[in-house]
Amino acid sequence: MDIKKILIITGAALLVFFLVTQPVQSAGIVNSILTSLREGAEAVITFVRTVFQS
């Protein structure tokens, strides 16, 4: 078994453990990640619109 597979399985196990033991905090983390991704996408869209604005 290679190290990459061991790390993936360990990471997945820790993720499941965290989700089961602290679901409210997990939801908060997911929400903040999605908010950051949305804000980043909006910034890219604003940049592209500004560059190609006539």
JOJO-V404405 format. One line per field, one symbol per residue. ss: DSSP state (h for helix, s for strand, l for the rest). phi: phi as a letter, one per 20 degrees, with the letter a starting at -180 (. if undefined). psi: psi as a letter, one per 20 degrees, with the letter a starting at -180 (. if undefined). Layout:
ss: ???
phi: ???
psi: ???
This chain:
ss: llhhhhhhhhhhhhhhhhhhhlhhhhhhhhhhhhhhhhhhhhhhhhhhhhhlll
phi: .effffffffffffffgfffecfffffffffffffffffffffffffffffefe
psi: prhghghgggghghgggghghmhghghgggghghgggghgghgggggggggjp.
